[in-house]
Amino acid sequence: MSQSKSGFVNFLQEFSIPLIGGVLVALAMANMDHELYERLCEFTPFGKDLHILGYEVTLHWLVNDVFMVFFFGIAAKEIAEACLPGGSLNPIKSAINPLLATVGGVVGPVLVFFGALYVFHGMGLFHEQYDYATLHHGWGIPTATDIALAWLVARTVFGKGHPAINFLLLLAVADDAIGLVIIAVFYGDPAHPAQPQWLGLVAAGMAVAYALRRMNVQQWWIYVFVAGPLAWLGLMKAHLHPALALVPIVPFLPGPRRDTGMFSENDEVDEATSHGLEIPSHHSPLHQFEHQLKLFVDLGLFFFAFTNAGVEFAGIGWMTWTILIALVVGKTVGVVIFGTLAHRIGFKLPEGMTRKDLAMAGFVAALGLTVALFVAAQAFKDPHLQGQAKMGALFSGFVGLVAILLGKMFGFGKQPAKRPLGSDGTKSATTAD
C-alpha cells in the first residue's frame, strides 16, 4: 500500500499535476462563479485584522509572497549544483551564455510586442477606447518564463541529465528575476514606491549565510530560516517581490564532497578534508534542502496556479494574440540570436548543447503561463485588458504540448548529448547533426 501511495505521489510530482490541476480548477471556477473564485483567493485564514508590513494576509498573499520563496529556492539549488565542479554550468564562465540568452529572451519579446501592437492598433483591431499609450503598458508581460512547466517540458523533450535543462532553468530564473524588477520599476504602486536602500538587508542575509558556511554549519534549515528572513524582509521593504529571497542564500549551502561552493575558497576544502568532512552528495545540506522540501513545493504549486490563473474565457481579444505572439516568436528568436552571438564571441554553449537544442530551449522558454499571469495583473488595471492579457499567458501553455510533439518528431532525447558548436558557429567534427 505504501509503495502504491509513493508511486502515486511520484507521478503527481513528475508531471506537475498539482500545477496543471490548479490552472484547470481556477479556470473552471472563474468561469462558473467568478465572485466565489475571488472570495476564495482573498480569503483571510488568520482574520481580517492581521497585516504584515501593511499587506493583508490573504490566501493569495501567502501563496505569492511566502510559499513561492521555497519554489524559487529549489530552482536556485539546481542552478547552484550545476555550477559546481562537474556541473553543466561549470566553470562559471559557462553560465555567461545562458545569461546573455536571457537578455535575448527579454529583449526579443518586448520588441515583438511593440511591433505586433503597432500593426494591430494601426489596423483598428483594438476597441477605440484604448489608445496606444494605454495598450503599450503590457510590454513586460511576455518577458517571463514559467519555471516549473518549462522545467517539466525540458526534461520530457531533452531527457534527464541533458545540459539544455539547466541552461533553460538558469534562463527561466534569470528572466523571471528581470520580470520582477520590471514590475518594481515600471509597474510600481504609487502608494508603495521602490526603496532600494532596503536591499542592504539582502546583502546582510548573504553575509550571514557566508558566515554560517565558514563555520561549517551542516543544517540547511539554519541557512534558510536565519539568513532567508533577512533577504525576504529586505525585498519586502524595498517593494520588490520577496519570492526571490532564497535565490541569493541557497548557493551558500554546502554541497557534495570537495564542493567549494560558488563563494568559498580552496583553503576551505583543504581544511574540511583534513578534518574528515567529506560529505556524500546525498547527505549534503544542498541536497537535503531540496529532498526535504520538494514534495511540499510540488503540491503547493496547486495553490499558486489556483490563485493566479482564474481568467474568464470571455476575455479573449487582440491583446491576447499580441502577448502570445510576443512570447512565442520573441522568446525563440531572442534566445537563439543572443545565445549564438554569445557563443561566437567566446562564451560557449554548455558541453553537449547544439544549435538545435538552443532553438528548442528558446521555444520552451515561451511558456509564460502563471508567471506572465502575475505580471499581467500588475500591467493592466482595466479588467478587460487584463483578462485579454491573461488569456494570452494561459494560451502559451500550449507551447509545452507543441514542444513535446516537435521533440518526438525531430528525435530530441533519443540520442546522447552532442558537442556544442565550434567557435565559428559551425558544428564540431564530432557533432552528429
C-alpha positions as CSV (number, residue, x, y, z in Angstrom):
1,M,0.0,0.0,0.0
2,S,2.8,2.4,0.9
3,Q,4.6,1.6,-2.4
4,S,1.4,2.4,-4.3
5,K,1.0,5.6,-2.4
6,S,4.6,6.6,-3.1
7,G,4.2,5.8,-6.7
8,F,1.1,8.0,-7.0
9,V,2.9,10.9,-5.3
10,N,5.9,10.5,-7.6
11,F,3.5,10.6,-10.6
12,L,2.0,13.8,-9.3
13,Q,5.4,15.4,-8.9
14,E,7.0,14.1,-12.1
15,F,4.2,15.5,-14.4
16,S,3.5,18.7,-12.4
17,I,-0.1,17.5,-11.9
18,P,-0.8,19.9,-8.9
19,L,0.3,22.9,-11.0
20,I,-1.7,21.9,-14.1
21,G,-4.7,20.9,-11.8
22,G,-4.6,24.3,-10.2
23,V,-4.8,26.0,-13.6
24,L,-7.8,23.9,-14.6
25,V,-9.7,24.3,-11.4
26,A,-9.1,28.1,-11.4
27,L,-10.3,28.4,-15.0
28,A,-13.4,26.3,-14.2
29,M,-14.3,28.2,-11.1
30,A,-13.6,31.6,-12.5
31,N,-15.9,30.9,-15.5
32,M,-18.7,29.3,-13.4
33,D,-18.7,31.6,-10.4
34,H,-16.2,34.4,-10.6
35,E,-17.4,36.1,-7.4
36,L,-16.8,32.9,-5.4
37,Y,-13.4,32.5,-7.0
38,E,-12.4,36.0,-6.0
39,R,-13.6,35.4,-2.4
40,L,-11.6,32.3,-2.1
41,C,-8.4,34.0,-3.4
42,E,-8.9,36.8,-0.9
43,F,-9.7,34.5,2.0
44,T,-8.0,35.6,5.2
45,P,-7.2,32.4,7.2
46,F,-6.0,34.4,10.2
47,G,-8.7,37.0,10.2
48,K,-9.0,40.4,8.5
49,D,-7.1,42.2,11.3
50,L,-3.8,40.6,10.6
51,H,-1.4,42.7,8.4
52,I,2.3,42.2,7.7
53,L,4.3,45.3,6.7
54,G,1.0,46.8,5.5
55,Y,-0.2,43.8,3.5
56,E,-3.4,42.0,4.4
57,V,-2.6,38.3,4.9
58,T,-4.8,36.7,2.3
59,L,-4.5,33.3,0.7
60,H,-3.2,35.0,-2.4
61,W,-0.6,36.9,-0.4
62,L,0.5,33.8,1.5
63,V,1.0,31.8,-1.7
64,N,2.7,34.5,-3.8
65,D,4.8,36.2,-1.2
66,V,5.7,33.3,1.2
67,F,5.2,29.9,-0.4
68,M,6.9,30.9,-3.7
69,V,10.0,31.7,-1.7
70,F,10.7,28.0,-1.4
71,F,9.9,27.3,-5.0
72,F,12.5,29.8,-6.2
73,G,14.9,28.5,-3.6
74,I,14.7,25.0,-5.0
75,A,15.3,26.4,-8.5
76,A,18.3,28.2,-7.1
77,K,19.6,24.9,-5.7
78,E,19.5,23.3,-9.2
79,I,21.5,26.2,-10.6
80,A,24.0,26.2,-7.8
81,E,24.5,22.5,-8.3
82,A,25.0,22.9,-12.0
83,C,27.7,25.5,-11.2
84,L,29.7,23.1,-9.1
85,P,32.7,21.1,-10.5
86,G,31.4,18.7,-13.0
87,G,28.1,20.6,-13.4
88,S,26.8,21.7,-16.8
89,L,27.4,25.3,-16.0
90,N,30.9,24.9,-14.6
91,P,33.3,26.7,-14.9
92,I,31.2,29.8,-14.1
93,K,32.2,31.2,-17.5
94,S,29.8,28.6,-18.8
95,A,26.9,30.5,-17.3
96,I,27.6,33.6,-19.4
97,N,25.9,32.1,-22.5
98,P,22.5,31.3,-20.8
99,L,22.6,34.7,-19.1
100,L,23.2,36.5,-22.4
101,A,20.5,34.3,-23.9
102,T,18.2,35.5,-21.1
103,V,18.8,39.1,-22.3
104,G,17.6,37.9,-25.7
105,G,14.6,36.2,-24.1
106,V,13.6,39.6,-22.6
107,V,14.5,42.0,-25.4
108,G,13.0,39.8,-28.2
109,P,9.5,39.6,-26.7
110,V,9.5,43.3,-25.9
111,L,10.4,44.2,-29.5
112,V,7.9,41.7,-30.9
113,F,5.2,43.0,-28.6
114,F,5.6,46.6,-29.7
115,G,5.8,45.5,-33.4
116,A,2.6,43.4,-33.2
117,L,0.8,46.1,-31.1
118,Y,1.8,48.8,-33.7
119,V,0.4,46.6,-36.5
120,F,-2.8,45.6,-34.7
121,H,-3.6,49.1,-33.4
122,G,-2.9,50.6,-36.8
123,M,-5.4,48.2,-38.3
124,G,-8.0,49.4,-35.8
125,L,-8.4,46.0,-34.3
126,F,-8.5,47.2,-30.7
127,H,-11.5,48.9,-29.2
128,E,-11.4,52.6,-29.8
129,Q,-11.5,53.4,-26.1
130,Y,-7.9,52.0,-25.8
131,D,-5.3,54.3,-27.1
132,Y,-1.7,53.2,-27.9
133,A,-0.4,54.8,-24.7
134,T,-2.7,52.6,-22.6
135,L,-2.0,49.4,-24.6
136,H,1.7,49.6,-24.5
137,H,1.8,49.0,-20.7
138,G,1.6,45.3,-21.5
139,W,5.2,45.1,-22.8
140,G,6.5,43.5,-19.6
141,I,4.1,40.5,-19.6
142,P,5.9,38.3,-22.2
143,T,9.3,38.7,-20.6
144,A,8.7,35.9,-18.0
145,T,9.0,32.1,-18.2
146,D,7.1,29.7,-16.1
147,I,9.9,27.8,-14.4
148,A,8.0,24.7,-13.3
149,L,6.4,23.9,-16.6
150,A,9.5,24.9,-18.6
151,W,11.5,22.5,-16.4
152,L,8.9,19.7,-16.9
153,V,8.8,20.2,-20.7
154,A,12.6,20.4,-21.0
155,R,13.0,17.1,-19.1
156,T,10.4,15.5,-21.3
157,V,11.9,16.8,-24.6
158,F,15.6,16.6,-23.9
159,G,15.7,13.6,-21.4
160,K,17.0,13.7,-17.9
161,G,20.6,14.9,-17.5
162,H,20.8,16.9,-20.7
163,P,22.7,20.2,-20.2
164,A,19.9,22.1,-22.0
165,I,17.7,21.6,-18.9
166,N,20.0,23.5,-16.6
167,F,20.6,26.0,-19.4
168,L,16.9,26.6,-19.6
169,L,16.4,26.6,-15.8
170,L,19.0,29.3,-15.4
171,L,17.4,31.3,-18.2
172,A,14.0,31.0,-16.7
173,V,15.0,32.0,-13.2
174,A,17.0,35.0,-14.5
175,D,14.3,36.3,-16.8
176,D,11.7,35.9,-14.1
177,A,14.0,37.9,-11.8
178,I,14.2,40.6,-14.6
179,G,10.5,40.5,-14.9
180,L,10.1,41.1,-11.2
181,V,12.5,44.1,-11.4
182,I,10.4,45.4,-14.4
183,I,7.3,45.2,-12.1
184,A,9.1,47.2,-9.4
185,V,10.5,49.9,-11.8
186,F,7.8,50.2,-14.4
187,Y,4.7,48.9,-12.8
188,G,5.2,50.3,-9.3
189,D,2.4,51.1,-7.0
190,P,2.3,54.9,-6.3
191,A,1.3,54.1,-2.8
192,H,4.4,51.9,-2.3
193,P,7.3,53.3,-4.4
194,A,10.5,51.3,-4.6
195,Q,13.0,51.9,-1.8
196,P,16.3,50.2,-3.0
197,Q,18.2,51.2,0.2
198,W,16.5,48.3,1.9
199,L,18.4,45.9,-0.3
200,G,21.1,46.2,2.3
201,L,19.2,43.6,4.3
202,V,19.5,41.2,1.4
203,A,23.3,41.7,1.5
204,A,23.2,41.2,5.3
205,G,21.4,37.9,4.7
206,M,24.1,36.8,2.3
207,A,26.8,37.8,4.8
208,V,25.1,35.7,7.5
209,A,24.8,32.7,5.1
210,Y,28.5,33.1,4.2
211,A,29.4,33.2,7.9
212,L,27.4,30.0,8.6
213,R,29.2,28.3,5.8
214,R,32.6,29.3,7.1
215,M,31.5,27.9,10.5
216,N,30.8,24.6,8.6
217,V,27.1,24.6,9.6
218,Q,25.6,21.5,8.1
219,Q,21.8,22.0,8.7
220,W,20.1,23.6,5.7
221,W,17.2,25.0,7.7
222,I,19.6,27.2,9.7
223,Y,20.6,29.0,6.4
224,V,17.0,29.2,5.2
225,F,15.4,30.4,8.4
226,V,18.1,32.6,9.7
227,A,19.6,34.2,6.6
228,G,16.4,33.9,4.5
229,P,14.1,36.1,6.5
230,L,16.7,39.0,6.3
231,A,16.6,38.7,2.5
232,W,12.8,38.4,2.5
233,L,12.4,41.5,4.7
234,G,14.8,43.5,2.6
235,L,12.9,42.7,-0.6
236,M,9.6,43.5,1.0
237,K,10.8,46.8,2.4
238,A,12.3,47.6,-0.9
239,H,8.9,46.9,-2.6
240,L,10.5,44.2,-4.8
241,H,8.9,40.8,-4.9
242,P,10.0,38.7,-1.9
243,A,9.6,35.4,-3.8
244,L,13.3,35.6,-4.7
245,A,14.5,35.8,-1.1
246,L,16.3,32.5,-1.1
247,V,17.9,32.8,-4.5
248,P,21.0,34.7,-3.1
249,I,21.1,32.5,0.0
250,V,20.9,28.9,-1.3
251,P,24.2,29.0,-3.2
252,F,26.0,29.2,0.2
253,L,24.6,25.8,1.4
254,P,27.5,23.3,1.5
255,G,27.3,20.8,-1.4
256,P,28.9,17.4,-2.1
257,R,32.4,16.3,-1.3
258,R,35.1,18.7,-2.4
259,D,32.5,21.3,-3.2
260,T,33.9,24.8,-2.6
261,G,30.5,26.3,-3.4
262,M,30.3,29.4,-5.5
263,F,31.6,31.8,-2.8
264,S,34.2,29.8,-0.9
265,E,37.9,29.5,-1.3
266,N,40.2,26.5,-1.9
267,D,41.7,26.5,1.5
268,E,38.2,25.8,2.9
269,V,38.3,22.5,1.0
270,D,41.7,21.6,2.4
271,E,40.6,22.4,5.9
272,A,37.4,20.4,5.5
273,T,39.1,17.3,4.1
274,S,41.8,17.4,6.8
275,H,39.1,17.1,9.4
276,G,37.4,14.2,7.6
277,L,34.4,16.3,6.5
278,E,34.0,14.7,3.1
279,I,30.2,14.8,2.6
280,P,28.4,12.3,0.3
281,S,26.3,14.2,-2.2
282,H,23.0,12.8,-1.0
283,H,23.8,13.9,2.6
284,S,25.0,17.4,1.8
285,P,22.8,20.3,3.1
286,L,22.3,21.5,-0.5
287,H,20.8,18.1,-1.5
288,Q,18.8,17.7,1.7
289,F,17.3,21.2,1.3
290,E,15.6,20.0,-2.0
291,H,14.9,16.5,-0.8
292,Q,13.0,17.6,2.3
293,L,11.1,20.4,0.7
294,K,10.4,19.1,-2.8
295,L,7.0,17.4,-2.0
296,F,5.8,20.4,-0.1
297,V,6.6,22.7,-3.0
298,D,5.3,20.5,-5.8
299,L,2.0,20.0,-4.1
300,G,1.8,23.7,-3.1
301,L,2.0,24.7,-6.7
302,F,-1.7,23.8,-7.0
303,F,-2.5,26.9,-4.8
304,F,-0.1,29.1,-6.8
305,A,-1.9,28.2,-10.0
306,F,-5.3,28.4,-8.4
307,T,-4.8,31.9,-7.1
308,N,-3.3,33.3,-10.3
309,A,-4.9,31.5,-13.2
310,G,-8.6,32.3,-12.8
311,V,-9.5,34.1,-16.0
312,E,-12.9,34.2,-17.8
313,F,-12.8,32.9,-21.4
314,A,-14.8,36.0,-22.4
315,G,-11.6,37.9,-22.0
316,I,-10.1,36.8,-25.4
317,G,-9.2,39.8,-27.5
318,W,-6.4,41.3,-29.6
319,M,-4.2,41.8,-26.6
320,T,-4.4,38.0,-26.1
321,W,-2.8,37.4,-29.5
322,T,-0.3,40.3,-29.0
323,I,1.0,38.6,-25.8
324,L,1.0,35.1,-27.3
325,I,3.0,36.2,-30.5
326,A,5.4,38.2,-28.4
327,L,6.1,35.1,-26.2
328,V,6.4,32.5,-28.9
329,V,8.2,34.5,-31.6
330,G,10.1,36.9,-29.3
331,K,11.4,34.3,-26.9
332,T,12.5,31.8,-29.5
333,V,14.2,34.3,-31.8
334,G,15.7,36.3,-29.0
335,V,17.2,33.4,-27.2
336,V,18.7,31.9,-30.4
337,I,20.2,35.2,-31.6
338,F,21.8,36.2,-28.3
339,G,22.8,32.6,-27.5
340,T,24.5,32.2,-30.8
341,L,26.2,35.6,-30.6
342,A,27.5,34.8,-27.1
343,H,28.9,31.5,-28.4
344,R,30.7,33.3,-31.3
345,I,32.4,35.9,-29.0
346,G,33.8,33.1,-26.8
347,F,31.1,32.3,-24.2
348,K,30.4,28.8,-25.4
349,L,27.2,26.8,-25.0
350,P,27.3,24.2,-22.3
351,E,29.1,21.0,-23.4
352,G,26.6,18.8,-25.2
353,M,24.3,21.6,-26.5
354,T,23.8,22.2,-30.2
355,R,22.1,24.9,-32.3
356,K,19.0,22.7,-32.4
357,D,19.0,22.4,-28.6
358,L,19.3,26.1,-28.3
359,A,16.3,26.8,-30.6
360,M,14.2,24.3,-28.7
361,A,15.2,25.8,-25.4
362,G,14.2,29.2,-26.7
363,F,10.8,27.8,-27.8
364,V,10.2,26.1,-24.4
365,A,11.0,29.4,-22.7
366,A,7.9,30.9,-24.3
367,L,5.9,29.1,-21.6
368,G,4.9,32.3,-19.8
369,L,1.7,30.9,-18.2
370,T,1.5,31.5,-14.4
371,V,4.4,34.0,-14.1
372,A,3.1,36.0,-17.0
373,L,-0.3,36.0,-15.3
374,F,1.3,37.6,-12.3
375,V,2.9,40.3,-14.4
376,A,-0.4,40.9,-16.3
377,A,-2.2,41.7,-13.1
378,Q,0.3,44.5,-12.5
379,A,0.5,45.8,-16.0
380,F,-3.3,46.4,-16.6
381,K,-5.8,47.7,-14.1
382,D,-8.6,47.7,-16.7
383,P,-10.3,44.4,-16.2
384,H,-11.0,43.8,-19.9
385,L,-7.4,44.4,-21.0
386,Q,-6.1,42.4,-18.0
387,G,-8.4,39.5,-18.9
388,Q,-7.2,39.5,-22.6
389,A,-3.5,39.6,-21.5
390,K,-4.1,36.8,-19.0
391,M,-5.6,34.6,-21.8
392,G,-2.5,35.2,-23.9
393,A,-0.4,34.0,-20.9
394,L,-2.6,30.9,-20.5
395,F,-2.6,30.0,-24.2
396,S,1.2,30.0,-24.0
397,G,0.8,26.8,-22.0
398,F,0.1,25.0,-25.3
399,V,3.8,25.7,-26.2
400,G,4.6,22.8,-23.9
401,L,2.5,20.3,-25.9
402,V,3.9,21.6,-29.2
403,A,7.4,21.3,-27.9
404,I,6.9,17.7,-26.8
405,L,5.4,16.8,-30.2
406,L,8.3,18.6,-32.0
407,G,10.8,16.8,-29.7
408,K,9.3,13.4,-30.8
409,M,9.3,14.3,-34.5
410,F,13.0,15.5,-34.5
411,G,14.4,13.0,-32.2
412,F,15.2,15.1,-29.1
413,G,16.1,13.0,-26.1
414,K,16.8,9.8,-28.1
415,Q,20.5,10.3,-28.7
416,P,23.3,11.1,-26.2
417,A,24.2,14.8,-25.8
418,K,26.3,16.1,-28.6
419,R,29.2,18.5,-28.7
420,P,28.4,22.2,-29.0
421,L,29.0,24.4,-32.0
422,G,32.5,25.4,-32.8
423,S,33.8,28.8,-32.1
424,D,32.9,29.9,-35.6
425,G,29.3,28.9,-35.1
426,T,29.7,25.6,-37.1
427,K,29.3,22.2,-35.7
428,S,32.4,20.5,-34.3
429,A,33.7,17.4,-36.1
430,T,32.1,15.0,-33.6
431,T,28.6,16.6,-33.8
432,A,26.2,14.2,-35.5
433,D,23.5,16.6,-36.6
